[in-house]
Amino acid sequence: MGFWKGESLAVRRLAVALGLVLVASSLYFFGRTPPSPATATSPPSPLRTVAMTQKELALTFDISWGTVMPPKVIAILVREKVPATFFLSGPWSGQHPEIVSELRRDGFQLESHGQAHVNYSGLSRAGVSQNILAAQAILEPLAGKRPDMVRPPNGDYDQRTLEVAQQLGYTVVLWGTDSHDWMNPGVGVITGRVLRFAHPGDIVLLHASDTCKQTDIALPAIISGLRKQGYKLVTVDQLLKDAAKEHAKAAS
């Protein structure tokens, strides 16, 4: 009490006011409810496989080179009535618009394989953005829609790639099963890998570039084998839609 005796009324009032401010600050910073974890934004991740129990999977084909293999693959898919997703590079699409038009006419899902065939992890944020947008400028008018999926060249990416793609409205799509057709290891190896590793919700990596010499030979056996295993073959887009329906039904 001795402290207060020597102080004026104004000083006392100031001290009381400061005390109230400190108490209020403590209640605000330490007593408030923390943000709900459900509202926190989780970092983006690539799509490799879709969580589902239905026996569905998607065959996907990258194209960045050539005019010999694409028509062969297209003919087989059309003959076998197989929906598929193609990831097309910008330069190749610009050089061969007639093949892109054929893919569009046949109802395939057309997405982006980027522009320059370089590793995205070696690019700056601006470089990744420029690569995706340059391919988009070519693909959108040819495909009749803006791509919203991108498969980075060589499947290479880092967290920065995922963040830039998300900001541009893209999902980075990789694969759950690699056929290894890009290695030209033999038709039996390509077919065997797909049939052995296939699983519900799988995204299978194949190629329709001329550098892959055995894809068209392996493809009929892959389609036949998967169907014998009870798989329905769909596009990546349809795979996501069917998985969402499955999850909604399970939650109801």
N, C-alpha and C positions, 0 to 999 in steps of 0.2 A: 504493500500500500504506500510505502514511502515515495515510490516513483511518481505516483499520481499527485501527491501533495504539491510537488514543485512545478507541475505543468498547468498550463492554461486550459480552459474548457475546449478551445478550438483544437489544441493538440490531442486532447483525449478523444474528441470526436474523430479526428483523422486516424488515430490508432485503431479505434473500433471499426471504422470503415475498411481499413486495410485487412483487419482480421477477417471480416466478413467476405472480402474478396478471395482471400486464401482458402477459406472453407468452401466457398462456391467452386473455386477452381479445382479443389481436390475432389469434390463430388462429381464434377464434369469429367475429369480425366480418368479417375479411378473407379467411379461408380457407374459409368454409362455401360450399356450393353454393347459388346463387341459386334462387329459386322457378322452376319450369318455366313457360314461357310458355303451355303448353297448359292449365295450371290457372288462369290469370288469367281473371277475368270481364270480358268485353268489354261495353261500354255497349250498351243495347238500341237497336234501330233499327226503324222502321216497315216493315211488309210491303207492298211495292208490286207485286212480281212474284215468281214462284217459279222458281228455277233448274231447268230441265228441258229436254229435247230433244223429248219427245213433244208432238204438236200438240194440247194441251189448254189450255183457258182457262176462266175463271169470269166469268159475268155477275153483277154485283152491283147491287142497287137500294137506294137510301136512301129512307126514308119518314118525313116529319115533319109532313105536312099533308094534309088532305082525304080524301074518300071516293069520289071519281069515278074518278081514275086507277088506284088500287090494284086494284080488281076487273078493270079492262081488262087490265092487265099480267098479273095472275094467270091470267086466262082464256087468254091467248096462250101463256104458258109451259106451262100444263097441256095445252092442245091440241097443242102442238109437242113435248111430253114433254121439256122442258128443265129440268134441276135448276138452281137458282139460289140465291144468298145474299142475304138481305134484312137491312139494318141499320135497325132500328126505334128511333125516339125513345121515351123513356119516357112522356111525356104523351100522345102520339098513341096509343100502345098501350093506355094506360089508358082513353082515351076511345072506342076502337074495338076492344074485345076480340074481337068477332065476326069481324073481318077477320084478326086475329092467329090466331084459332082455325082459320080457313080455310087460312091459310098453313101452319100446323102440320099440319093434316089432309092437305094436299097434299104434305107431305114436304120443304118447303123448309128450308134452313138459316137459322135466325133468330139474329141477333146485335144488338149494341147500337149505337145512334147517340147515346148520351148522354141527358141530361135537358134542362137548359136549353140552348137553341141559341145558345151563346156560344163565343167563341174560348178554348180551353184555355190558350193561352200567356198570357192575361191573368188567369188564376186562380192562387191560391196552391196549394201542394201539397195542402192540406186541401180547397180548393175543387174541384180536379180529382177527388180521391178521393170527395167528397160527390156530385159530378155523376154519376160512374160508378156508385156504389153506389145512388143514388136510382133510376136507370134499371133497375138490376139487380133491385131490389125489386119493380118492376112487371113486368118481362119474364119473370123466372124462373118464376113460377106460370103465366103465360099460354103461354109457349113450352114448358114442361115440362122445361126444362133451364136450368142457369146459363150465361149467355153467357160466352164466353172470348175474344171478339174485340170490339173497339170501334173505330168510325170516328168520330173527333172531328168535331163540327160544323164545316163549312167546310173540312175537311181541315187545320185549324190545330192545330199542336202545337209543343212545344219539348222539350228533353232532359228537363226535369222531368216533363212529361206522360208520356214514355216510361217513366221510372223508376217513377212512381206506378202506371201501368197494369200494369207488370210485377210490382210488389209485390202488386197485387190479383189477379194471375193472368190478366191480359189481354194479348193481342197487339194493338197498334195497326195496323189495316189501312187502307191508303190505296188507291192504284190505279196501274196502269201506263199505262192508256189512259183518257183523259177524253173521253166522248162529246160533251160540251158541251150535252147535252139541257137542262140547267138554264138555258141562255141562250135557248132556243127559237129557234135560228138557221135552222131549216128542216130538213125530214125528210132531204133529200139530204145536208146537212152532217153531221148526226148519224150517218147510216148510213155515209157516206164516211169519217169519222174512225175509226170502229171497224174497218171493213174494211181501211183503209190501215195503221193502227198496231198491229193485233192481232199477237201473237207468242206462241210457246210459253210457258206459265206465266203468261200475262197475267191481270191482274185489271182488269176493265172497269167503269168508273163509269157507272151509269145511275140514274135516279130514277123513283119511282112516286108522287111527291107531285102534288097538283093544280096546283101552280105550273108544272109541266112539262107543256106542252100537246101535245107532238109525240112523246113517247116511245112510246106505243102504236102510232102509225102507222109509226114507223121500225123497231120491234122485229121484225116478221116478216121484213123484208128483211135485218136484221142477222143473225138466226138462219140464214136461208137462205144468205146470203153466206158466213158463217163455215163452215158445213157444206160448202159447195162448195169452200172452201179446205182442207178436210180436217180441220177442228177438231172435237174432241169437247168438248161443253159440260158442265162439272161445277160443283159447289159449291167454295168456297174450301177447305173442310175436305178434300174428296176430292182437290183439286189438291195439297195438301200431302202427303197419304198416297201418291198416285201418284208424286210427285217423290221421296219417301223410298225407295220401292221401286226406282225407277230408279237412284238413287244406290247403294243396297245391291247391286243386281245388277252395276253397273259396278265396284264395289269387290271383288266376289268373284272 
